[in-house]
Amino acid sequence: MREFLVRITTDVPADVPREEVDRLRAAEAVRAAELAATGHLGRLWRPVGELTSVGLWRAADEEELRAKVLDTLPLHGWMTSEVTPLTSHPNDPHPEDAQPTDPYPEDARPVTPHPTAPYPKDARPLTPHPTEDPPDGARPPGST
């Protein structure tokens, strides 16, 4: 399954009876637990001071995420969702937690230099390490 970061804002119309809202919120909690049990809902947060939810969701693709996951939430008719597809990052401190997906979609493959690319014989770092003296002739005029 692919991973998606989803920001959901729920805007309940003011004329909906409180009892109906409470009933749908209870049903929403049940459905969220079901989606977590099937692996579709990984994590869910509420940003401080906001009436939105931010979640880590999983599905085969964005179409499945919307049709078979998000649209099954009882409050979905009042929700707006911003979906961001995610991929693994090479510096992820917990790669063992990542979902087994292609870390680089075909249109985002990294550019790898050819291992036998020629480098100039006189190549040197642009700036020396702070604890090293620059090579002879590399000091700017007037410096010591």
N, CA, C and O atoms as a GROMACS GRO file, in nm:
protein
  576
    1MET      N    1   0.084  -0.119   0.000
    1MET     CA    2   0.000   0.000   0.000
    1MET      C    3   0.088   0.125   0.000
    1MET      O    4   0.195   0.126   0.060
    2ARG      N    5   0.043   0.227  -0.066
    2ARG     CA    6   0.112   0.357  -0.067
    2ARG      C    7   0.067   0.436   0.055
    2ARG      O    8  -0.039   0.411   0.112
    3GLU      N    9   0.150   0.532   0.095
    3GLU     CA   10   0.116   0.618   0.208
    3GLU      C   11   0.080   0.757   0.160
    3GLU      O   12   0.134   0.807   0.061
    4PHE      N   13  -0.014   0.819   0.232
    4PHE     CA   14  -0.063   0.952   0.198
    4PHE      C   15  -0.077   1.034   0.326
    4PHE      O   16  -0.123   0.983   0.428
    5LEU      N   17  -0.036   1.159   0.318
    5LEU     CA   18  -0.063   1.254   0.426
    5LEU      C   19  -0.193   1.324   0.387
    5LEU      O   20  -0.202   1.383   0.280
    6VAL      N   21  -0.292   1.318   0.475
    6VAL     CA   22  -0.423   1.374   0.443
    6VAL      C   23  -0.462   1.474   0.552
    6VAL      O   24  -0.465   1.442   0.670
    7ARG      N   25  -0.492   1.596   0.507
    7ARG     CA   26  -0.544   1.700   0.597
    7ARG      C   27  -0.694   1.709   0.570
    7ARG      O   28  -0.736   1.737   0.458
    8ILE      N   29  -0.772   1.686   0.674
    8ILE     CA   30  -0.918   1.685   0.662
    8ILE      C   31  -0.976   1.798   0.745
    8ILE      O   32  -0.945   1.813   0.863
    9THR      N   33  -1.061   1.878   0.683
    9THR     CA   34  -1.137   1.981   0.753
    9THR      C   35  -1.284   1.944   0.741
    9THR      O   36  -1.334   1.921   0.631
   10THR      N   37  -1.351   1.939   0.854
   10THR     CA   38  -1.493   1.904   0.856
   10THR      C   39  -1.572   2.029   0.891
   10THR      O   40  -1.547   2.092   0.994
   11ASP      N   41  -1.666   2.065   0.806
   11ASP     CA   42  -1.748   2.184   0.826
   11ASP      C   43  -1.894   2.141   0.834
   11ASP      O   44  -1.962   2.126   0.732
   12VAL      N   45  -1.942   2.120   0.957
   12VAL     CA   46  -2.080   2.076   0.979
   12VAL      C   47  -2.171   2.198   0.967
   12VAL      O   48  -2.149   2.298   1.035
   13PRO      N   49  -2.273   2.191   0.883
   13PRO     CA   50  -2.366   2.303   0.871
   13PRO      C   51  -2.433   2.336   1.005
   13PRO      O   52  -2.462   2.247   1.084
   14ALA      N   53  -2.456   2.463   1.028
   14ALA     CA   54  -2.511   2.510   1.156
   14ALA      C   55  -2.652   2.458   1.182
   14ALA      O   56  -2.694   2.448   1.297
   15ASP      N   57  -2.726   2.424   1.078
   15ASP     CA   58  -2.865   2.382   1.097
   15ASP      C   59  -2.880   2.231   1.125
   15ASP      O   60  -2.993   2.183   1.138
   16VAL      N   61  -2.770   2.158   1.134
   16VAL     CA   62  -2.778   2.015   1.164
   16VAL      C   63  -2.798   1.998   1.315
   16VAL      O   64  -2.722   2.055   1.394
   17PRO      N   65  -2.899   1.921   1.356
   17PRO     CA   66  -2.925   1.902   1.499
   17PRO      C   67  -2.804   1.839   1.570
   17PRO      O   68  -2.734   1.754   1.515
   18ARG      N   69  -2.782   1.883   1.692
   18ARG     CA   70  -2.668   1.837   1.772
   18ARG      C   71  -2.668   1.684   1.787
   18ARG      O   72  -2.563   1.621   1.783
   19GLU      N   73  -2.785   1.625   1.804
   19GLU     CA   74  -2.795   1.480   1.819
   19GLU      C   75  -2.744   1.407   1.694
   19GLU      O   76  -2.678   1.304   1.705
   20GLU      N   77  -2.775   1.462   1.578
   20GLU     CA   78  -2.728   1.403   1.452
   20GLU      C   79  -2.576   1.411   1.441
   20GLU      O   80  -2.511   1.316   1.398
   21VAL      N   81  -2.520   1.525   1.480
   21VAL     CA   82  -2.375   1.542   1.478
   21VAL      C   83  -2.310   1.443   1.573
   21VAL      O   84  -2.211   1.378   1.538
   22ASP      N   85  -2.364   1.430   1.694
   22ASP     CA   86  -2.308   1.336   1.792
   22ASP      C   87  -2.315   1.192   1.740
   22ASP      O   88  -2.221   1.115   1.759
   23ARG      N   89  -2.426   1.155   1.676
   23ARG     CA   90  -2.442   1.021   1.622
   23ARG      C   91  -2.338   0.994   1.513
   23ARG      O   92  -2.277   0.887   1.510
   24LEU      N   93  -2.319   1.091   1.424
   24LEU     CA   94  -2.222   1.074   1.315
   24LEU      C   95  -2.078   1.072   1.367
   24LEU      O   96  -1.994   0.999   1.315
   25ARG      N   97  -2.050   1.151   1.469
   25ARG     CA   98  -1.914   1.149   1.527
   25ARG      C   99  -1.885   1.014   1.593
   25ARG      O  100  -1.773   0.963   1.583
   26ALA      N  101  -1.984   0.956   1.659
   26ALA     CA  102  -1.966   0.823   1.718
   26ALA      C  103  -1.943   0.720   1.608
   26ALA      O  104  -1.858   0.632   1.621
   27ALA      N  105  -2.020   0.730   1.501
   27ALA     CA  106  -2.002   0.638   1.388
   27ALA      C  107  -1.866   0.658   1.322
   27ALA      O  108  -1.804   0.564   1.273
   28GLU      N  109  -1.820   0.783   1.320
   28GLU     CA  110  -1.688   0.815   1.264
   28GLU      C  111  -1.578   0.746   1.344
   28GLU      O  112  -1.483   0.693   1.286
   29ALA      N  113  -1.590   0.745   1.477
   29ALA     CA  114  -1.490   0.679   1.562
   29ALA      C  115  -1.487   0.529   1.534
   29ALA      O  116  -1.379   0.469   1.529
   30VAL      N  117  -1.604   0.468   1.517
   30VAL     CA  118  -1.611   0.325   1.486
   30VAL      C  119  -1.545   0.297   1.352
   30VAL      O  120  -1.467   0.203   1.339
   31ARG      N  121  -1.577   0.378   1.252
   31ARG     CA  122  -1.521   0.357   1.117
   31ARG      C  123  -1.370   0.378   1.118
   31ARG      O  124  -1.297   0.305   1.051
   32ALA      N  125  -1.322   0.478   1.192
   32ALA     CA  126  -1.177   0.502   1.201
   32ALA      C  127  -1.107   0.380   1.260
   32ALA      O  128  -1.000   0.342   1.214
   33ALA      N  129  -1.167   0.319   1.362
   33ALA     CA  130  -1.108   0.199   1.423
   33ALA      C  131  -1.104   0.084   1.322
   33ALA      O  132  -1.007   0.009   1.317
   34GLU      N  133  -1.210   0.070   1.242
   34GLU     CA  134  -1.212  -0.034   1.139
   34GLU      C  135  -1.103  -0.010   1.035
   34GLU      O  136  -1.034  -0.104   0.994
   35LEU      N  137  -1.087   0.115   0.993
   35LEU     CA  138  -0.985   0.147   0.893
   35LEU      C  139  -0.844   0.128   0.949
   35LEU      O  140  -0.753   0.089   0.876
   36ALA      N  141  -0.826   0.154   1.078
   36ALA     CA  142  -0.696   0.129   1.141
   36ALA      C  143  -0.668  -0.021   1.145
   36ALA      O  144  -0.556  -0.064   1.120
   37ALA      N  145  -0.770  -0.100   1.176
   37ALA     CA  146  -0.753  -0.245   1.184
   37ALA      C  147  -0.716  -0.306   1.049
   37ALA      O  148  -0.647  -0.408   1.044
   38THR      N  149  -0.762  -0.246   0.940
   38THR     CA  150  -0.730  -0.297   0.806
   38THR      C  151  -0.602  -0.236   0.750
   38THR      O  152  -0.562  -0.269   0.638
   39GLY      N  153  -0.538  -0.147   0.826
   39GLY     CA  154  -0.412  -0.087   0.782
   39GLY      C  155  -0.427   0.039   0.699
   39GLY      O  156  -0.327   0.096   0.656
   40HIS      N  157  -0.550   0.085   0.676
   40HIS     CA  158  -0.570   0.205   0.595
   40HIS      C  159  -0.543   0.334   0.673
   40HIS      O  160  -0.502   0.434   0.614
   41LEU      N  161  -0.566   0.333   0.802
   41LEU     CA  162  -0.539   0.450   0.886
   41LEU      C  163  -0.421   0.417   0.976
   41LEU      O  164  -0.430   0.332   1.064
   42GLY      N  165  -0.310   0.486   0.953
   42GLY     CA  166  -0.188   0.460   1.030
   42GLY      C  167  -0.178   0.546   1.155
   42GLY      O  168  -0.155   0.495   1.264
   43ARG      N  169  -0.195   0.676   1.140
   43ARG     CA  170  -0.186   0.771   1.252
   43ARG      C  171  -0.283   0.885   1.225
   43ARG      O  172  -0.321   0.910   1.111
   44LEU      N  173  -0.324   0.954   1.333
   44LEU     CA  174  -0.415   1.066   1.319
   44LEU      C  175  -0.381   1.169   1.425
   44LEU      O  176  -0.368   1.136   1.543
   45TRP      N  177  -0.366   1.294   1.383
   45TRP     CA  178  -0.333   1.404   1.474
   45TRP      C  179  -0.431   1.519   1.456
   45TRP      O  180  -0.498   1.529   1.353
   46ARG      N  181  -0.438   1.605   1.557
   46ARG     CA  182  -0.512   1.729   1.546
   46ARG      C  183  -0.412   1.841   1.575
   46ARG      O  184  -0.360   1.850   1.686
   47PRO      N  185  -0.384   1.926   1.476
   47PRO     CA  186  -0.292   2.038   1.500
   47PRO      C  187  -0.346   2.129   1.611
   47PRO      O  188  -0.466   2.156   1.618
   48VAL      N  189  -0.258   2.174   1.696
   48VAL     CA  190  -0.296   2.260   1.809
   48VAL      C  191  -0.369   2.384   1.758
   48VAL      O  192  -0.321   2.452   1.667
   49GLY      N  193  -0.484   2.411   1.816
   49GLY     CA  194  -0.559   2.532   1.783
   49GLY      C  195  -0.636   2.525   1.652
   49GLY      O  196  -0.690   2.626   1.608
   50GLU      N  197  -0.641   2.409   1.588
   50GLU     CA  198  -0.712   2.396   1.461
   50GLU      C  199  -0.823   2.292   1.472
   50GLU      O  200  -0.814   2.198   1.552
   51LEU      N  201  -0.926   2.309   1.393
   51LEU     CA  202  -1.034   2.211   1.387
   51LEU      C  203  -1.019   2.127   1.261
   51LEU      O  204  -1.114   2.108   1.184
   52THR      N  205  -0.898   2.076   1.242
   52THR     CA  206  -0.868   1.988   1.130
   52THR      C  207  -0.802   1.862   1.184
   52THR      O  208  -0.763   1.856   1.301
   53SER      N  209  -0.792   1.764   1.100
   53SER     CA  210  -0.719   1.642   1.134
   53SER      C  211  -0.611   1.621   1.029
   53SER      O  212  -0.631   1.652   0.911
   54VAL      N  213  -0.498   1.569   1.072
   54VAL     CA  214  -0.390   1.534   0.982
   54VAL      C  215  -0.361   1.387   1.007
   54VAL      O  216  -0.335   1.347   1.121
   55GLY      N  217  -0.364   1.308   0.901
   55GLY     CA  218  -0.345   1.166   0.921
   55GLY      C  219  -0.253   1.102   0.820
   55GLY      O  220  -0.234   1.153   0.709
   56LEU      N  221  -0.196   0.991   0.860
   56LEU     CA  222  -0.118   0.905   0.772
   56LEU      C  223  -0.211   0.792   0.730
   56LEU      O  224  -0.249   0.708   0.812
   57TRP      N  225  -0.246   0.791   0.603
   57TRP     CA  226  -0.341   0.695   0.549
   57TRP      C  227  -0.271   0.607   0.445
   57TRP      O  228  -0.170   0.648   0.387
   58ARG      N  229  -0.324   0.486   0.423
   58ARG     CA  230  -0.264   0.393   0.328
   58ARG      C  231  -0.371   0.336   0.234
   58ARG      O  232  -0.483   0.304   0.276
   59ALA      N  233  -0.334   0.324   0.109
   59ALA     CA  234  -0.422   0.263   0.008
   59ALA      C  235  -0.336   0.227  -0.112
   59ALA      O  236  -0.221   0.269  -0.122
   60ALA      N  237  -0.392   0.150  -0.203
   60ALA     CA  238  -0.317   0.111  -0.323
   60ALA      C  239  -0.281   0.232  -0.407
   60ALA      O  240  -0.172   0.237  -0.465
   61ASP      N  241  -0.371   0.329  -0.415
   61ASP     CA  242  -0.348   0.451  -0.492
   61ASP      C  243  -0.446   0.557  -0.442
   61ASP      O  244  -0.530   0.530  -0.357
   62GLU      N  245  -0.435   0.678  -0.496
   62GLU     CA  246  -0.519   0.787  -0.449
   62GLU      C  247  -0.667   0.762  -0.481
   62GLU      O  248  -0.754   0.800  -0.403
   63GLU      N  249  -0.694   0.698  -0.592
   63GLU     CA  250  -0.834   0.668  -0.627
   63GLU      C  251  -0.897   0.577  -0.521
   63GLU      O  252  -1.009   0.602  -0.477
   64GLU      N  253  -0.825   0.472  -0.482
   64GLU     CA  254  -0.876   0.383  -0.378
   64GLU      C  255  -0.888   0.457  -0.246
   64GLU      O  256  -0.986   0.439  -0.173
   65LEU      N  257  -0.790   0.540  -0.214
   65LEU     CA  258  -0.795   0.616  -0.089
   65LEU      C  259  -0.923   0.697  -0.080
   65LEU      O  260  -0.991   0.696   0.022
   66ARG      N  261  -0.954   0.768  -0.188
   66ARG     CA  262  -1.074   0.853  -0.185
   66ARG      C  263  -1.202   0.769  -0.188
   66ARG      O  264  -1.292   0.792  -0.106
   67ALA      N  265  -1.212   0.675  -0.280
   67ALA     CA  266  -1.338   0.602  -0.301
   67ALA      C  267  -1.368   0.498  -0.194
   67ALA      O  268  -1.482   0.484  -0.150
   68LYS      N  269  -1.265   0.424  -0.150
   68LYS     CA  270  -1.289   0.312  -0.060
   68LYS      C  271  -1.248   0.338   0.084
   68LYS      O  272  -1.270   0.254   0.171
   69VAL      N  273  -1.188   0.454   0.108
   69VAL     CA  274  -1.144   0.483   0.245
   69VAL      C  275  -1.209   0.613   0.293
   69VAL      O  276  -1.297   0.610   0.378
   70LEU      N  277  -1.165   0.727   0.240
   70LEU     CA  278  -1.215   0.855   0.290
   70LEU      C  279  -1.365   0.873   0.268
   70LEU      O  280  -1.434   0.926   0.355
   71ASP      N  281  -1.415   0.830   0.153
   71ASP     CA  282  -1.559   0.847   0.126
   71ASP      C  283  -1.646   0.755   0.210
   71ASP      O  284  -1.769   0.768   0.209
   72THR      N  285  -1.586   0.661   0.283
   72THR     CA  286  -1.664   0.573   0.370
   72THR      C  287  -1.679   0.630   0.511
   72THR      O  288  -1.748   0.571   0.594
   73LEU      N  289  -1.614   0.743   0.538
   73LEU     CA  290  -1.627   0.806   0.669
   73LEU      C  291  -1.766   0.868   0.680
   73LEU      O  292  -1.811   0.935   0.587
   74PRO      N  293  -1.835   0.848   0.792
   74PRO     CA  294  -1.971   0.899   0.806
   74PRO      C  295  -1.985   1.051   0.787
   74PRO      O  296  -2.091   1.097   0.745
   75LEU      N  297  -1.882   1.127   0.815
   75LEU     CA  298  -1.888   1.273   0.800
   75LEU      C  299  -1.835   1.320   0.665
   75LEU      O  300  -1.820   1.441   0.644
   76HIS      N  301  -1.805   1.228   0.573
   76HIS     CA  302  -1.736   1.266   0.449
   76HIS      C  303  -1.810   1.371   0.367
   76HIS      O  304  -1.746   1.447   0.295
   77GLY      N  305  -1.941   1.379   0.377
   77GLY     CA  306  -2.016   1.478   0.301
   77GLY      C  307  -1.987   1.621   0.343
   77GLY      O  308  -2.012   1.715   0.267
   78TRP      N  309  -1.933   1.638   0.462
   78TRP     CA  310  -1.900   1.772   0.513
   78TRP      C  311  -1.749   1.794   0.520
   78TRP      O  312  -1.702   1.893   0.577
   79MET      N  313  -1.673   1.703   0.461
   79MET     CA  314  -1.527   1.710   0.468
   79MET      C  315  -1.466   1.763   0.340
   79MET      O  316  -1.515   1.739   0.229
   80THR      N  317  -1.357   1.836   0.357
   80THR     CA  318  -1.268   1.866   0.246
   80THR      C  319  -1.134   1.802   0.281
   80THR      O  320  -1.088   1.811   0.395
   81SER      N  321  -1.073   1.739   0.183
   81SER     CA  322  -0.949   1.666   0.208
   81SER      C  323  -0.840   1.714   0.114
   81SER      O  324  -0.862   1.731  -0.006
   82GLU      N  325  -0.722   1.737   0.171
   82GLU     CA  326  -0.602   1.765   0.093
   82GLU      C  327  -0.516   1.640   0.102
   82GLU      O  328  -0.470   1.604   0.210
   83VAL      N  329  -0.494   1.574  -0.010
   83VAL     CA  330  -0.420   1.448  -0.012
   83VAL      C  331  -0.282   1.472  -0.073
   83VAL      O  332  -0.269   1.527  -0.182
   84THR      N  333  -0.179   1.429   0.000
   84THR     CA  334  -0.041   1.438  -0.049
   84THR      C  335   0.019   1.298  -0.052
   84THR      O  336   0.038   1.238   0.054
   85PRO      N  337   0.049   1.245  -0.171
   85PRO     CA  338   0.115   1.114  -0.178
   85PRO      C  339   0.256   1.125  -0.118
   85PRO      O  340   0.326   1.225  -0.139
   86LEU      N  341   0.296   1.023  -0.045
   86LEU     CA  342   0.428   1.023   0.020
   86LEU      C  343   0.515   0.912  -0.037
   86LEU      O  344   0.466   0.813  -0.092
   87THR      N  345   0.645   0.931  -0.022
   87THR     CA  346   0.741   0.828  -0.058
   87THR      C  347   0.851   0.830   0.047
   87THR      O  348   0.867   0.928   0.120
   88SER      N  349   0.926   0.723   0.056
   88SER     CA  350   1.034   0.714   0.155
   88SER      C  351   1.138   0.822   0.130
   88SER      O  352   1.162   0.863   0.016
   89HIS      N  353   1.200   0.866   0.237
   89HIS     CA  354   1.309   0.962   0.229
   89HIS      C  355   1.438   0.887   0.262
   89HIS      O  356   1.438   0.803   0.352
   90PRO      N  357   1.547   0.914   0.191
   90PRO     CA  358   1.671   0.840   0.218
   90PRO      C  359   1.726   0.862   0.358
   90PRO      O  360   1.805   0.780   0.406
   91ASN      N  361   1.686   0.969   0.427
   91ASN     CA  362   1.735   0.995   0.562
   91ASN      C  363   1.632   0.960   0.669
   91ASN      O  364   1.644   1.006   0.782
   92ASP      N  365   1.533   0.880   0.635
   92ASP     CA  366   1.430   0.839   0.731
   92ASP      C  367   1.498   0.768   0.848
   92ASP      O  368   1.567   0.668   0.827
   93PRO      N  369   1.479   0.817   0.973
   93PRO     CA  370   1.543   0.752   1.087
   93PRO      C  371   1.481   0.617   1.122
   93PRO      O  372   1.539   0.541   1.200
   94HIS      N  373   1.365   0.586   1.066
   94HIS     CA  374   1.299   0.458   1.094
   94HIS      C  375   1.253   0.392   0.964
   94HIS      O  376   1.133   0.373   0.944
   95PRO      N  377   1.346   0.358   0.876
   95PRO     CA  378   1.305   0.300   0.748
   95PRO      C  379   1.232   0.167   0.764
   95PRO      O  380   1.157   0.126   0.675
   96GLU      N  381   1.252   0.100   0.877
   96GLU     CA  382   1.183  -0.027   0.898
   96GLU      C  383   1.032  -0.008   0.912
   96GLU      O  384   0.956  -0.103   0.895
   97ASP      N  385   0.988   0.115   0.944
   97ASP     CA  386   0.845   0.144   0.956
   97ASP      C  387   0.781   0.180   0.823
   97ASP      O  388   0.658   0.185   0.813
   98ALA      N  389   0.861   0.205   0.722
   98ALA     CA  390   0.807   0.249   0.593
   98ALA      C  391   0.732   0.134   0.525
   98ALA      O  392   0.766   0.017   0.541
   99GLN      N  393   0.631   0.171   0.450
   99GLN     CA  394   0.555   0.073   0.374
   99GLN      C  395   0.639   0.027   0.255
   99GLN      O  396   0.714   0.107   0.199
  100PRO      N  397   0.630  -0.099   0.216
  100PRO     CA  398   0.710  -0.149   0.104
  100PRO      C  399   0.656  -0.097  -0.030
  100PRO      O  400   0.578  -0.163  -0.098
  101THR      N  401   0.700   0.023  -0.066
  101THR     CA  402   0.662   0.081  -0.194
  101THR      C  403   0.788   0.122  -0.266
  101THR      O  404   0.895   0.132  -0.206
  102ASP      N  405   0.776   0.147  -0.393
  102ASP     CA  406   0.889   0.199  -0.470
  102ASP      C  407   0.921   0.336  -0.415
  102ASP      O  408   0.838   0.426  -0.424
  103PRO      N  409   1.041   0.356  -0.356
  103PRO     CA  410   1.070   0.485  -0.295
  103PRO      C  411   1.079   0.599  -0.395
  103PRO      O  412   1.071   0.715  -0.356
  104TYR      N  413   1.094   0.568  -0.522
  104TYR     CA  414   1.103   0.673  -0.622
  104TYR      C  415   1.010   0.640  -0.738
  104TYR      O  416   1.043   0.554  -0.821
  105PRO      N  417   0.895   0.705  -0.744
  105PRO     CA  418   0.810   0.682  -0.861
  105PRO      C  419   0.888   0.711  -0.989
  105PRO      O  420   0.986   0.786  -0.987
  106GLU      N  421   0.846   0.652  -1.097
  106GLU     CA  422   0.919   0.662  -1.224
  106GLU      C  423   0.954   0.806  -1.260
  106GLU      O  424   1.061   0.831  -1.317
  107ASP      N  425   0.867   0.901  -1.228
  107ASP     CA  426   0.893   1.041  -1.265
  107ASP      C  427   0.977   1.116  -1.163
  107ASP      O  428   0.998   1.236  -1.177
  108ALA      N  429   1.025   1.046  -1.059
  108ALA     CA  430   1.103   1.115  -0.957
  108ALA      C  431   1.228   1.036  -0.919
  108ALA      O  432   1.274   1.045  -0.805
  109ARG      N  433   1.283   0.961  -1.010
  109ARG     CA  434   1.403   0.882  -0.980
  109ARG      C  435   1.523   0.974  -0.960
  109ARG      O  436   1.538   1.073  -1.031
  110PRO      N  437   1.608   0.941  -0.862
  110PRO     CA  438   1.725   1.025  -0.838
  110PRO      C  439   1.826   1.012  -0.951
  110PRO      O  440   1.833   0.909  -1.019
  111VAL      N  441   1.902   1.114  -0.970
  111VAL     CA  442   2.008   1.112  -1.069
  111VAL      C  443   2.133   1.060  -1.000
  111VAL      O  444   2.179   1.118  -0.901
  112THR      N  445   2.188   0.951  -1.050
  112THR     CA  446   2.307   0.892  -0.992
  112THR      C  447   2.423   0.915  -1.087
  112THR      O  448   2.414   0.880  -1.204
  113PRO      N  449   2.532   0.976  -1.038
  113PRO     CA  450   2.645   0.997  -1.128
  113PRO      C  451   2.702   0.863  -1.173
  113PRO      O  452   2.701   0.764  -1.100
  114HIS      N  453   2.751   0.862  -1.295
  114HIS     CA  454   2.811   0.740  -1.348
  114HIS      C  455   2.936   0.709  -1.266
  114HIS      O  456   3.016   0.799  -1.241
  115PRO      N  457   2.955   0.582  -1.222
  115PRO     CA  458   3.068   0.550  -1.134
  115PRO      C  459   3.204   0.575  -1.196
  115PRO      O  460   3.303   0.589  -1.124
  116THR      N  461   3.212   0.580  -1.327
  116THR     CA  462   3.341   0.603  -1.390
  116THR      C  463   3.351   0.743  -1.450
  116THR      O  464   3.432   0.766  -1.540
  117ALA      N  465   3.270   0.835  -1.400
  117ALA     CA  466   3.274   0.972  -1.453
  117ALA      C  467   3.413   1.030  -1.431
  117ALA      O  468   3.467   1.021  -1.321
  118PRO      N  469   3.472   1.090  -1.535
  118PRO     CA  470   3.607   1.145  -1.519
  118PRO      C  471   3.603   1.273  -1.434
  118PRO      O  472   3.513   1.356  -1.448
  119TYR      N  473   3.701   1.287  -1.348
  119TYR     CA  474   3.716   1.407  -1.267
  119TYR      C  475   3.847   1.472  -1.306
  119TYR      O  476   3.945   1.402  -1.332
  120PRO      N  477   3.852   1.604  -1.311
  120PRO     CA  478   3.978   1.671  -1.346
  120PRO      C  479   4.088   1.631  -1.248
  120PRO      O  480   4.064   1.616  -1.128
  121LYS      N  481   4.212   1.613  -1.301
  121LYS     CA  482   4.323   1.571  -1.216
  121LYS      C  483   4.354   1.673  -1.108
  121LYS      O  484   4.402   1.636  -1.001
  122ASP      N  485   4.329   1.802  -1.134
  122ASP     CA  486   4.360   1.904  -1.035
  122ASP      C  487   4.238   1.942  -0.951
  122ASP      O  488   4.237   2.048  -0.888
  123ALA      N  489   4.134   1.857  -0.949
  123ALA     CA  490   4.013   1.887  -0.873
  123ALA      C  491   4.046   1.894  -0.725
  123ALA      O  492   4.123   1.812  -0.674
  124ARG      N  493   3.989   1.989  -0.657
  124ARG     CA  494   4.004   2.002  -0.512
  124ARG      C  495   3.879   2.067  -0.457
  124ARG      O  496   3.803   2.128  -0.532
  125PRO      N  497   3.856   2.055  -0.328
  125PRO     CA  498   3.736   2.116  -0.269
  125PRO      C  499   3.734   2.266  -0.296
  125PRO      O  500   3.838   2.330  -0.303
  126LEU      N  501   3.614   2.320  -0.308
  126LEU     CA  502   3.602   2.464  -0.330
  126LEU      C  503   3.651   2.542  -0.209
  126LEU      O  504   3.712   2.648  -0.224
  127THR      N  505   3.624   2.491  -0.091
  127THR     CA  506   3.672   2.556   0.030
  127THR      C  507   3.739   2.451   0.116
  127THR      O  508   3.686   2.340   0.129
  128PRO      N  509   3.853   2.482   0.176
  128PRO     CA  510   3.920   2.383   0.261
  128PRO      C  511   3.842   2.364   0.390
  128PRO      O  512   3.763   2.449   0.431
  129HIS      N  513   3.864   2.251   0.453
  129HIS     CA  514   3.807   2.226   0.584
  129HIS      C  515   3.860   2.332   0.678
  129HIS      O  516   3.977   2.370   0.666
  130PRO      N  517   3.780   2.383   0.773
  130PRO     CA  518   3.824   2.493   0.860
  130PRO      C  519   3.951   2.463   0.939
  130PRO      O  520   4.021   2.555   0.979
  131THR      N  521   3.982   2.335   0.962
  131THR     CA  522   4.102   2.303   1.038
  131THR      C  523   4.223   2.278   0.950
  131THR      O  524   4.331   2.247   1.000
  132GLU      N  525   4.207   2.290   0.819
  132GLU     CA  526   4.317   2.265   0.727
  132GLU      C  527   4.360   2.394   0.660
  132GLU      O  528   4.280   2.485   0.638
  133ASP      N  529   4.488   2.400   0.628
  133ASP     CA  530   4.537   2.513   0.550
  133ASP      C  531   4.502   2.488   0.404
  133ASP      O  532   4.506   2.374   0.358
  134PRO      N  533   4.467   2.594   0.331
  134PRO     CA  534   4.438   2.575   0.189
  134PRO      C  535   4.566   2.538   0.115
  134PRO      O  536   4.675   2.570   0.162
  135PRO      N  537   4.554   2.472   0.000
  135PRO     CA  538   4.672   2.436  -0.079
  135PRO      C  539   4.749   2.562  -0.121
  135PRO      O  540   4.692   2.671  -0.128
  136ASP      N  541   4.879   2.546  -0.148
  136ASP     CA  542   4.960   2.660  -0.191
  136ASP      C  543   4.894   2.731  -0.308
  136ASP      O  544   4.843   2.668  -0.400
  137GLY      N  545   4.897   2.862  -0.301
  137GLY     CA  546   4.841   2.943  -0.408
  137GLY      C  547   4.691   2.961  -0.399
  137GLY      O  548   4.632   3.030  -0.482
  138ALA      N  549   4.626   2.899  -0.300
  138ALA     CA  550   4.481   2.908  -0.290
  138ALA      C  551   4.437   3.023  -0.200
  138ALA      O  552   4.318   3.054  -0.192
  139ARG      N  553   4.534   3.086  -0.130
  139ARG     CA  554   4.496   3.198  -0.044
  139ARG      C  555   4.471   3.322  -0.127
  139ARG      O  556   4.543   3.348  -0.224
  140PRO      N  557   4.368   3.399  -0.090
  140PRO     CA  558   4.346   3.524  -0.163
  140PRO      C  559   4.462   3.620  -0.138
  140PRO      O  560   4.524   3.616  -0.032
  141PRO      N  561   4.491   3.707  -0.234
  141PRO     CA  562   4.599   3.803  -0.215
  141PRO      C  563   4.577   3.886  -0.090
  141PRO      O  564   4.465   3.928  -0.061
  142GLY      N  565   4.684   3.909  -0.015
  142GLY     CA  566   4.678   3.992   0.105
  142GLY      C  567   4.639   3.917   0.230
  142GLY      O  568   4.638   3.976   0.338
  143SER      N  569   4.607   3.787   0.221
  143SER     CA  570   4.571   3.712   0.342
  143SER      C  571   4.696   3.644   0.395
  143SER      O  572   4.794   3.626   0.322
  144THR      N  573   4.693   3.607   0.521
  144THR     CA  574   4.809   3.540   0.580
  144THR      C  575   4.780   3.399   0.616
  144THR      O  576   4.868   3.329   0.667
   0.00000   0.00000   0.00000
